Amino acid sequence: MYNGYESTEICKGCGGACCKAIGCSLAPEDMLREMAAWRYEKNLEKMPQGDMDTGQSAETDWRHLEEWLRQSDCAIDTFTGTAGLCYYIRMRHKCFTFIGVDAMGECIALTDQGCRLSYERRPRGGRFLEGRIDRHCVQHYTREQMEEDWRPYQGLLGEIWDRWHHRLAREGVFDRCEEAYMLYQKEKRQGGKE
C-alpha cells in the first residue's frame, strides 16, 4: 500500500506554510484509527464497528463520534463537491472548535519543530501532500477522493454539524474563537520580533 510523501526537509525549509493555512484532511480510516485509540485511552467500551464502518446513523455511533470530535484535535468541515455539500473531518485549527467554520487557520498539530504527529499518525491529507522546493506543493488526496471516501458518513457528520453549528454561532463561540486566533497571531508575530 502506498502511504504518500514524506517531505520533512522541504517542509522544514518553508516552516510549514501549508500547515499555517489549513489543517490537513482526514480519511475515514484515519478517523476510525484515532477513535479506536481514544476509546482505548479513555477505557470506554468498544463501540460496535458495523454501523460506523458503513456510516449508518445509529444513536450510539453519532454520540461516540460527537464525543470524540469534541475532545480531539479534529473538526467537521464542509466543501462543495460534485454532489453538493460534503462534510468531512480535518485537523482542527488553533483556537477553534470542532465545528470548522474557519476557512483558513493554522493546524493545531503544527509546532516550531514541525508536525507533532508521527508520519504514521498523520491524516491522509498530510501524508499525501507532496512538498516541493518551489513551495508549489501538490495535494494528492483530492476533493473528488474525499467526496467518495466520506460519502457513507454524510448523515452522521451532517447530524452533528446541524446539532452544533447554530448553537455555537448563537452563543458567540465562533466570534470568540476568531478573537482568540487573532490574539494568538499577534502574540506570535510580536514574539518573533523580540
Rosetta constraint file for C-alpha pairs under 8 A:
AtomPair CA 3 CA 127 HARMONIC 6.79 0.50
AtomPair CA 3 CA 128 HARMONIC 7.46 0.50
AtomPair CA 4 CA 124 HARMONIC 7.86 0.50
AtomPair CA 4 CA 127 HARMONIC 5.00 0.50
AtomPair CA 4 CA 128 HARMONIC 4.50 0.50
AtomPair CA 4 CA 129 HARMONIC 7.40 0.50
AtomPair CA 4 CA 130 HARMONIC 7.86 0.50
AtomPair CA 5 CA 127 HARMONIC 5.67 0.50
AtomPair CA 5 CA 128 HARMONIC 5.56 0.50
AtomPair CA 5 CA 129 HARMONIC 6.35 0.50
AtomPair CA 5 CA 130 HARMONIC 5.48 0.50
AtomPair CA 5 CA 131 HARMONIC 7.72 0.50
AtomPair CA 6 CA 119 HARMONIC 7.55 0.50
AtomPair CA 6 CA 127 HARMONIC 6.73 0.50
AtomPair CA 6 CA 130 HARMONIC 7.50 0.50
AtomPair CA 7 CA 11 HARMONIC 6.01 0.50
AtomPair CA 7 CA 130 HARMONIC 6.59 0.50
AtomPair CA 7 CA 131 HARMONIC 5.28 0.50
AtomPair CA 8 CA 12 HARMONIC 6.14 0.50
AtomPair CA 9 CA 13 HARMONIC 6.30 0.50
AtomPair CA 10 CA 14 HARMONIC 6.80 0.50
AtomPair CA 10 CA 131 HARMONIC 6.02 0.50
AtomPair CA 10 CA 132 HARMONIC 6.62 0.50
AtomPair CA 10 CA 133 HARMONIC 6.06 0.50
AtomPair CA 11 CA 15 HARMONIC 5.89 0.50
AtomPair CA 11 CA 16 HARMONIC 5.23 0.50
AtomPair CA 11 CA 17 HARMONIC 7.74 0.50
AtomPair CA 11 CA 114 HARMONIC 7.74 0.50
AtomPair CA 11 CA 131 HARMONIC 6.52 0.50
AtomPair CA 12 CA 16 HARMONIC 6.53 0.50
AtomPair CA 12 CA 113 HARMONIC 7.83 0.50
AtomPair CA 12 CA 114 HARMONIC 6.74 0.50
AtomPair CA 14 CA 135 HARMONIC 7.54 0.50
AtomPair CA 15 CA 112 HARMONIC 7.84 0.50
AtomPair CA 15 CA 114 HARMONIC 7.18 0.50
AtomPair CA 16 CA 20 HARMONIC 6.22 0.50
AtomPair CA 16 CA 110 HARMONIC 7.64 0.50
AtomPair CA 16 CA 114 HARMONIC 6.78 0.50
AtomPair CA 17 CA 21 HARMONIC 6.54 0.50
AtomPair CA 18 CA 22 HARMONIC 6.56 0.50
AtomPair CA 19 CA 23 HARMONIC 5.93 0.50
AtomPair CA 19 CA 24 HARMONIC 7.31 0.50
AtomPair CA 19 CA 106 HARMONIC 5.88 0.50
AtomPair CA 19 CA 107 HARMONIC 5.43 0.50
AtomPair CA 19 CA 110 HARMONIC 6.59 0.50
AtomPair CA 20 CA 105 HARMONIC 6.25 0.50
AtomPair CA 20 CA 106 HARMONIC 4.03 0.50
AtomPair CA 20 CA 107 HARMONIC 6.14 0.50
AtomPair CA 20 CA 110 HARMONIC 7.68 0.50
AtomPair CA 21 CA 104 HARMONIC 5.48 0.50
AtomPair CA 21 CA 105 HARMONIC 5.18 0.50
AtomPair CA 21 CA 106 HARMONIC 5.48 0.50
AtomPair CA 21 CA 107 HARMONIC 7.51 0.50
AtomPair CA 22 CA 93 HARMONIC 7.06 0.50
AtomPair CA 22 CA 103 HARMONIC 7.54 0.50
AtomPair CA 22 CA 104 HARMONIC 5.18 0.50
AtomPair CA 22 CA 105 HARMONIC 5.02 0.50
AtomPair CA 22 CA 106 HARMONIC 5.60 0.50
AtomPair CA 22 CA 107 HARMONIC 5.83 0.50
AtomPair CA 23 CA 90 HARMONIC 6.00 0.50
AtomPair CA 23 CA 91 HARMONIC 4.59 0.50
AtomPair CA 23 CA 92 HARMONIC 6.06 0.50
AtomPair CA 23 CA 93 HARMONIC 6.09 0.50
AtomPair CA 23 CA 105 HARMONIC 7.16 0.50
AtomPair CA 23 CA 106 HARMONIC 6.52 0.50
AtomPair CA 23 CA 107 HARMONIC 4.29 0.50
AtomPair CA 23 CA 108 HARMONIC 7.27 0.50
AtomPair CA 24 CA 90 HARMONIC 5.49 0.50
AtomPair CA 24 CA 91 HARMONIC 5.57 0.50
AtomPair CA 24 CA 107 HARMONIC 7.48 0.50
AtomPair CA 24 CA 123 HARMONIC 6.66 0.50
AtomPair CA 24 CA 124 HARMONIC 7.70 0.50
AtomPair CA 24 CA 125 HARMONIC 4.87 0.50
AtomPair CA 24 CA 126 HARMONIC 5.44 0.50
AtomPair CA 25 CA 88 HARMONIC 7.64 0.50
AtomPair CA 25 CA 89 HARMONIC 6.13 0.50
AtomPair CA 25 CA 90 HARMONIC 4.03 0.50
AtomPair CA 25 CA 91 HARMONIC 6.40 0.50
AtomPair CA 25 CA 123 HARMONIC 6.20 0.50
AtomPair CA 25 CA 124 HARMONIC 6.50 0.50
AtomPair CA 25 CA 125 HARMONIC 4.56 0.50
AtomPair CA 25 CA 126 HARMONIC 7.17 0.50
AtomPair CA 26 CA 30 HARMONIC 5.69 0.50
AtomPair CA 26 CA 31 HARMONIC 6.56 0.50
AtomPair CA 26 CA 88 HARMONIC 7.58 0.50
AtomPair CA 26 CA 89 HARMONIC 5.57 0.50
AtomPair CA 26 CA 90 HARMONIC 5.14 0.50
AtomPair CA 26 CA 91 HARMONIC 7.25 0.50
AtomPair CA 26 CA 123 HARMONIC 4.65 0.50
AtomPair CA 26 CA 124 HARMONIC 5.52 0.50
AtomPair CA 26 CA 125 HARMONIC 6.06 0.50
AtomPair CA 27 CA 31 HARMONIC 6.60 0.50
AtomPair CA 27 CA 89 HARMONIC 7.57 0.50
AtomPair CA 27 CA 123 HARMONIC 6.73 0.50
AtomPair CA 27 CA 124 HARMONIC 5.85 0.50
AtomPair CA 27 CA 125 HARMONIC 7.65 0.50
AtomPair CA 27 CA 146 HARMONIC 7.02 0.50
AtomPair CA 27 CA 149 HARMONIC 6.76 0.50
AtomPair CA 27 CA 150 HARMONIC 7.43 0.50
AtomPair CA 28 CA 32 HARMONIC 6.20 0.50
AtomPair CA 28 CA 149 HARMONIC 6.70 0.50
AtomPair CA 28 CA 150 HARMONIC 6.60 0.50
AtomPair CA 29 CA 33 HARMONIC 6.00 0.50
AtomPair CA 30 CA 34 HARMONIC 6.12 0.50
AtomPair CA 30 CA 121 HARMONIC 7.95 0.50
AtomPair CA 30 CA 123 HARMONIC 5.86 0.50
AtomPair CA 30 CA 124 HARMONIC 7.20 0.50
AtomPair CA 31 CA 35 HARMONIC 6.00 0.50
AtomPair CA 31 CA 89 HARMONIC 7.80 0.50
AtomPair CA 32 CA 36 HARMONIC 6.09 0.50
AtomPair CA 33 CA 37 HARMONIC 6.36 0.50
AtomPair CA 34 CA 38 HARMONIC 6.09 0.50
AtomPair CA 35 CA 39 HARMONIC 6.08 0.50
AtomPair CA 35 CA 65 HARMONIC 7.63 0.50
AtomPair CA 35 CA 68 HARMONIC 6.53 0.50
AtomPair CA 36 CA 40 HARMONIC 6.19 0.50
AtomPair CA 36 CA 46 HARMONIC 7.75 0.50
AtomPair CA 37 CA 41 HARMONIC 6.06 0.50
AtomPair CA 38 CA 42 HARMONIC 6.02 0.50
AtomPair CA 38 CA 68 HARMONIC 7.27 0.50
AtomPair CA 39 CA 43 HARMONIC 5.87 0.50
AtomPair CA 39 CA 44 HARMONIC 4.99 0.50
AtomPair CA 39 CA 45 HARMONIC 7.08 0.50
AtomPair CA 39 CA 46 HARMONIC 6.73 0.50
AtomPair CA 40 CA 44 HARMONIC 6.37 0.50
AtomPair CA 40 CA 46 HARMONIC 7.91 0.50
AtomPair CA 47 CA 60 HARMONIC 7.69 0.50
AtomPair CA 47 CA 61 HARMONIC 7.33 0.50
AtomPair CA 47 CA 64 HARMONIC 7.59 0.50
AtomPair CA 48 CA 52 HARMONIC 7.32 0.50
AtomPair CA 48 CA 61 HARMONIC 7.93 0.50
AtomPair CA 49 CA 53 HARMONIC 5.72 0.50
AtomPair CA 50 CA 54 HARMONIC 6.64 0.50
AtomPair CA 51 CA 55 HARMONIC 5.91 0.50
AtomPair CA 51 CA 56 HARMONIC 5.05 0.50
AtomPair CA 51 CA 57 HARMONIC 7.24 0.50
AtomPair CA 51 CA 58 HARMONIC 6.74 0.50
AtomPair CA 51 CA 61 HARMONIC 6.99 0.50
AtomPair CA 52 CA 56 HARMONIC 6.29 0.50
AtomPair CA 52 CA 57 HARMONIC 7.94 0.50
AtomPair CA 52 CA 61 HARMONIC 6.15 0.50
AtomPair CA 54 CA 152 HARMONIC 6.03 0.50
AtomPair CA 54 CA 153 HARMONIC 7.53 0.50
AtomPair CA 55 CA 152 HARMONIC 4.89 0.50
AtomPair CA 55 CA 153 HARMONIC 4.55 0.50
AtomPair CA 55 CA 154 HARMONIC 7.67 0.50
AtomPair CA 55 CA 155 HARMONIC 7.38 0.50
AtomPair CA 55 CA 156 HARMONIC 6.62 0.50
AtomPair CA 56 CA 152 HARMONIC 7.55 0.50
AtomPair CA 56 CA 153 HARMONIC 7.46 0.50
AtomPair CA 56 CA 155 HARMONIC 7.59 0.50
AtomPair CA 56 CA 156 HARMONIC 7.27 0.50
AtomPair CA 57 CA 61 HARMONIC 6.61 0.50
AtomPair CA 57 CA 62 HARMONIC 6.61 0.50
AtomPair CA 57 CA 155 HARMONIC 6.55 0.50
AtomPair CA 57 CA 156 HARMONIC 5.53 0.50
AtomPair CA 58 CA 62 HARMONIC 6.68 0.50
AtomPair CA 59 CA 63 HARMONIC 6.26 0.50
AtomPair CA 60 CA 64 HARMONIC 6.20 0.50
AtomPair CA 61 CA 65 HARMONIC 6.07 0.50
AtomPair CA 62 CA 66 HARMONIC 5.70 0.50
AtomPair CA 62 CA 156 HARMONIC 6.01 0.50
AtomPair CA 62 CA 160 HARMONIC 7.31 0.50
AtomPair CA 63 CA 67 HARMONIC 6.02 0.50
AtomPair CA 64 CA 68 HARMONIC 6.05 0.50
AtomPair CA 65 CA 69 HARMONIC 6.09 0.50
AtomPair CA 66 CA 70 HARMONIC 6.21 0.50
AtomPair CA 66 CA 160 HARMONIC 6.57 0.50
AtomPair CA 67 CA 71 HARMONIC 6.38 0.50
AtomPair CA 68 CA 72 HARMONIC 5.72 0.50
AtomPair CA 69 CA 73 HARMONIC 7.41 0.50
AtomPair CA 69 CA 74 HARMONIC 5.99 0.50
AtomPair CA 69 CA 75 HARMONIC 6.48 0.50
AtomPair CA 69 CA 76 HARMONIC 8.00 0.50
AtomPair CA 69 CA 98 HARMONIC 6.08 0.50
AtomPair CA 70 CA 97 HARMONIC 7.71 0.50
AtomPair CA 70 CA 98 HARMONIC 5.75 0.50
AtomPair CA 73 CA 91 HARMONIC 5.98 0.50
AtomPair CA 73 CA 92 HARMONIC 5.28 0.50
AtomPair CA 73 CA 98 HARMONIC 7.78 0.50
AtomPair CA 73 CA 108 HARMONIC 6.82 0.50
AtomPair CA 73 CA 109 HARMONIC 7.93 0.50
AtomPair CA 74 CA 89 HARMONIC 6.56 0.50
AtomPair CA 74 CA 90 HARMONIC 5.63 0.50
AtomPair CA 74 CA 91 HARMONIC 4.34 0.50
AtomPair CA 74 CA 92 HARMONIC 4.42 0.50
AtomPair CA 74 CA 98 HARMONIC 6.09 0.50
AtomPair CA 75 CA 89 HARMONIC 5.54 0.50
AtomPair CA 75 CA 90 HARMONIC 5.57 0.50
AtomPair CA 75 CA 91 HARMONIC 6.04 0.50
AtomPair CA 75 CA 92 HARMONIC 4.99 0.50
AtomPair CA 75 CA 97 HARMONIC 6.87 0.50
AtomPair CA 75 CA 98 HARMONIC 3.96 0.50
AtomPair CA 75 CA 99 HARMONIC 5.33 0.50
AtomPair CA 75 CA 100 HARMONIC 5.48 0.50
AtomPair CA 76 CA 87 HARMONIC 6.64 0.50
AtomPair CA 76 CA 88 HARMONIC 5.67 0.50
AtomPair CA 76 CA 89 HARMONIC 4.54 0.50
AtomPair CA 76 CA 90 HARMONIC 6.53 0.50
AtomPair CA 76 CA 98 HARMONIC 6.15 0.50
AtomPair CA 76 CA 99 HARMONIC 5.19 0.50
AtomPair CA 76 CA 100 HARMONIC 5.50 0.50
AtomPair CA 76 CA 157 HARMONIC 7.11 0.50
AtomPair CA 76 CA 161 HARMONIC 7.17 0.50
AtomPair CA 77 CA 87 HARMONIC 5.75 0.50
AtomPair CA 77 CA 88 HARMONIC 5.56 0.50
AtomPair CA 77 CA 89 HARMONIC 5.97 0.50
AtomPair CA 77 CA 90 HARMONIC 6.91 0.50
AtomPair CA 77 CA 99 HARMONIC 6.52 0.50
AtomPair CA 77 CA 100 HARMONIC 4.70 0.50
AtomPair CA 77 CA 101 HARMONIC 6.80 0.50
AtomPair CA 78 CA 85 HARMONIC 6.49 0.50
AtomPair CA 78 CA 86 HARMONIC 5.32 0.50
AtomPair CA 78 CA 87 HARMONIC 4.53 0.50
AtomPair CA 78 CA 88 HARMONIC 6.09 0.50
AtomPair CA 78 CA 100 HARMONIC 7.80 0.50
AtomPair CA 79 CA 85 HARMONIC 5.81 0.50
AtomPair CA 79 CA 86 HARMONIC 5.40 0.50
AtomPair CA 79 CA 87 HARMONIC 6.90 0.50
AtomPair CA 80 CA 84 HARMONIC 5.20 0.50
AtomPair CA 80 CA 85 HARMONIC 4.50 0.50
AtomPair CA 80 CA 86 HARMONIC 5.91 0.50
AtomPair CA 81 CA 85 HARMONIC 6.02 0.50
AtomPair CA 81 CA 86 HARMONIC 6.10 0.50
AtomPair CA 81 CA 143 HARMONIC 7.18 0.50
AtomPair CA 81 CA 144 HARMONIC 7.28 0.50
AtomPair CA 81 CA 147 HARMONIC 6.67 0.50
AtomPair CA 82 CA 144 HARMONIC 7.84 0.50
AtomPair CA 86 CA 147 HARMONIC 6.36 0.50
AtomPair CA 86 CA 150 HARMONIC 7.69 0.50
AtomPair CA 86 CA 151 HARMONIC 7.73 0.50
AtomPair CA 86 CA 154 HARMONIC 7.01 0.50
AtomPair CA 87 CA 150 HARMONIC 7.20 0.50
AtomPair CA 87 CA 153 HARMONIC 7.92 0.50
AtomPair CA 87 CA 154 HARMONIC 5.95 0.50
AtomPair CA 87 CA 157 HARMONIC 6.19 0.50
AtomPair CA 87 CA 158 HARMONIC 6.69 0.50
AtomPair CA 88 CA 146 HARMONIC 7.60 0.50
AtomPair CA 88 CA 150 HARMONIC 6.17 0.50
AtomPair CA 88 CA 154 HARMONIC 7.94 0.50
AtomPair CA 88 CA 157 HARMONIC 7.35 0.50
AtomPair CA 91 CA 107 HARMONIC 6.32 0.50
AtomPair CA 91 CA 108 HARMONIC 6.88 0.50
AtomPair CA 91 CA 109 HARMONIC 7.71 0.50
AtomPair CA 92 CA 96 HARMONIC 6.73 0.50
AtomPair CA 92 CA 97 HARMONIC 7.02 0.50
AtomPair CA 92 CA 98 HARMONIC 6.61 0.50
AtomPair CA 92 CA 100 HARMONIC 7.33 0.50
AtomPair CA 92 CA 107 HARMONIC 6.13 0.50
AtomPair CA 92 CA 108 HARMONIC 5.78 0.50
AtomPair CA 93 CA 97 HARMONIC 7.76 0.50
AtomPair CA 93 CA 102 HARMONIC 7.96 0.50
AtomPair CA 93 CA 105 HARMONIC 5.34 0.50
AtomPair CA 93 CA 106 HARMONIC 5.26 0.50
AtomPair CA 93 CA 107 HARMONIC 4.58 0.50
AtomPair CA 93 CA 108 HARMONIC 5.04 0.50
AtomPair CA 94 CA 105 HARMONIC 6.99 0.50
AtomPair CA 94 CA 106 HARMONIC 5.82 0.50
AtomPair CA 94 CA 107 HARMONIC 6.01 0.50
AtomPair CA 94 CA 108 HARMONIC 4.69 0.50
AtomPair CA 94 CA 181 HARMONIC 6.85 0.50
AtomPair CA 95 CA 177 HARMONIC 5.57 0.50
AtomPair CA 95 CA 178 HARMONIC 7.56 0.50
AtomPair CA 95 CA 180 HARMONIC 5.97 0.50
AtomPair CA 95 CA 181 HARMONIC 5.39 0.50
AtomPair CA 95 CA 184 HARMONIC 7.94 0.50
AtomPair CA 96 CA 100 HARMONIC 7.57 0.50
AtomPair CA 96 CA 102 HARMONIC 7.75 0.50
AtomPair CA 96 CA 174 HARMONIC 7.50 0.50
AtomPair CA 96 CA 177 HARMONIC 5.17 0.50
AtomPair CA 96 CA 178 HARMONIC 7.43 0.50
AtomPair CA 96 CA 181 HARMONIC 7.59 0.50
AtomPair CA 97 CA 174 HARMONIC 7.82 0.50
AtomPair CA 97 CA 177 HARMONIC 7.40 0.50
AtomPair CA 99 CA 161 HARMONIC 6.74 0.50
AtomPair CA 99 CA 164 HARMONIC 7.35 0.50
AtomPair CA 99 CA 165 HARMONIC 6.57 0.50
AtomPair CA 101 CA 174 HARMONIC 7.62 0.50
AtomPair CA 106 CA 110 HARMONIC 7.31 0.50
AtomPair CA 109 CA 115 HARMONIC 5.50 0.50
AtomPair CA 109 CA 116 HARMONIC 5.45 0.50
AtomPair CA 109 CA 117 HARMONIC 6.76 0.50
AtomPair CA 110 CA 114 HARMONIC 5.54 0.50
AtomPair CA 110 CA 115 HARMONIC 4.66 0.50
AtomPair CA 110 CA 116 HARMONIC 6.30 0.50
AtomPair CA 111 CA 115 HARMONIC 5.96 0.50
AtomPair CA 111 CA 116 HARMONIC 6.44 0.50
AtomPair CA 117 CA 121 HARMONIC 5.81 0.50
AtomPair CA 117 CA 122 HARMONIC 5.81 0.50
AtomPair CA 118 CA 122 HARMONIC 6.34 0.50
AtomPair CA 119 CA 127 HARMONIC 7.03 0.50
AtomPair CA 122 CA 126 HARMONIC 5.88 0.50
AtomPair CA 122 CA 127 HARMONIC 6.24 0.50
AtomPair CA 123 CA 127 HARMONIC 6.35 0.50
AtomPair CA 124 CA 128 HARMONIC 5.77 0.50
AtomPair CA 124 CA 141 HARMONIC 6.93 0.50
AtomPair CA 125 CA 129 HARMONIC 6.19 0.50
AtomPair CA 125 CA 139 HARMONIC 7.19 0.50
AtomPair CA 125 CA 140 HARMONIC 7.79 0.50
AtomPair CA 125 CA 141 HARMONIC 5.73 0.50
AtomPair CA 128 CA 139 HARMONIC 6.09 0.50
AtomPair CA 128 CA 140 HARMONIC 5.21 0.50
AtomPair CA 128 CA 141 HARMONIC 5.76 0.50
AtomPair CA 129 CA 137 HARMONIC 6.84 0.50
AtomPair CA 129 CA 138 HARMONIC 5.76 0.50
AtomPair CA 129 CA 139 HARMONIC 4.48 0.50
AtomPair CA 129 CA 140 HARMONIC 6.02 0.50
AtomPair CA 129 CA 141 HARMONIC 7.45 0.50
AtomPair CA 130 CA 137 HARMONIC 5.59 0.50
AtomPair CA 130 CA 138 HARMONIC 5.08 0.50
AtomPair CA 130 CA 139 HARMONIC 6.23 0.50
AtomPair CA 130 CA 140 HARMONIC 7.24 0.50
AtomPair CA 131 CA 135 HARMONIC 7.00 0.50
AtomPair CA 131 CA 136 HARMONIC 7.61 0.50
AtomPair CA 131 CA 137 HARMONIC 4.77 0.50
AtomPair CA 131 CA 138 HARMONIC 6.77 0.50
AtomPair CA 132 CA 136 HARMONIC 5.83 0.50
AtomPair CA 132 CA 137 HARMONIC 4.99 0.50
AtomPair CA 132 CA 138 HARMONIC 7.64 0.50
AtomPair CA 141 CA 145 HARMONIC 6.38 0.50
AtomPair CA 141 CA 146 HARMONIC 7.03 0.50
AtomPair CA 142 CA 146 HARMONIC 6.22 0.50
AtomPair CA 143 CA 147 HARMONIC 5.93 0.50
AtomPair CA 144 CA 148 HARMONIC 6.32 0.50
AtomPair CA 145 CA 149 HARMONIC 6.03 0.50
AtomPair CA 146 CA 150 HARMONIC 5.91 0.50
AtomPair CA 147 CA 151 HARMONIC 5.92 0.50
AtomPair CA 150 CA 154 HARMONIC 6.56 0.50
AtomPair CA 153 CA 157 HARMONIC 6.06 0.50
AtomPair CA 154 CA 158 HARMONIC 5.67 0.50
AtomPair CA 155 CA 159 HARMONIC 6.09 0.50
AtomPair CA 156 CA 160 HARMONIC 6.52 0.50
AtomPair CA 157 CA 161 HARMONIC 6.07 0.50
AtomPair CA 158 CA 162 HARMONIC 5.96 0.50
AtomPair CA 159 CA 163 HARMONIC 6.08 0.50
AtomPair CA 160 CA 164 HARMONIC 6.28 0.50
AtomPair CA 161 CA 165 HARMONIC 5.55 0.50
AtomPair CA 162 CA 166 HARMONIC 7.08 0.50
AtomPair CA 163 CA 167 HARMONIC 7.32 0.50
AtomPair CA 164 CA 168 HARMONIC 5.98 0.50
AtomPair CA 165 CA 169 HARMONIC 6.19 0.50
AtomPair CA 166 CA 170 HARMONIC 5.92 0.50
AtomPair CA 167 CA 171 HARMONIC 6.14 0.50
AtomPair CA 168 CA 172 HARMONIC 6.22 0.50
AtomPair CA 168 CA 173 HARMONIC 5.18 0.50
AtomPair CA 168 CA 174 HARMONIC 6.57 0.50
AtomPair CA 169 CA 173 HARMONIC 5.98 0.50
AtomPair CA 169 CA 174 HARMONIC 5.86 0.50
AtomPair CA 169 CA 175 HARMONIC 7.75 0.50
AtomPair CA 172 CA 176 HARMONIC 6.30 0.50
AtomPair CA 173 CA 177 HARMONIC 6.09 0.50
AtomPair CA 174 CA 178 HARMONIC 6.18 0.50
AtomPair CA 175 CA 179 HARMONIC 6.26 0.50
AtomPair CA 176 CA 180 HARMONIC 6.08 0.50
AtomPair CA 177 CA 181 HARMONIC 6.10 0.50
AtomPair CA 178 CA 182 HARMONIC 6.21 0.50
AtomPair CA 179 CA 183 HARMONIC 6.23 0.50
AtomPair CA 180 CA 184 HARMONIC 6.07 0.50
AtomPair CA 181 CA 185 HARMONIC 6.14 0.50
AtomPair CA 182 CA 186 HARMONIC 6.13 0.50
AtomPair CA 183 CA 187 HARMONIC 6.07 0.50
AtomPair CA 184 CA 188 HARMONIC 6.05 0.50
AtomPair CA 185 CA 189 HARMONIC 6.17 0.50
AtomPair CA 186 CA 190 HARMONIC 6.16 0.50
AtomPair CA 187 CA 191 HARMONIC 5.80 0.50
AtomPair CA 188 CA 192 HARMONIC 6.18 0.50
AtomPair CA 189 CA 193 HARMONIC 6.61 0.50
AtomPair CA 190 CA 194 HARMONIC 6.66 0.50
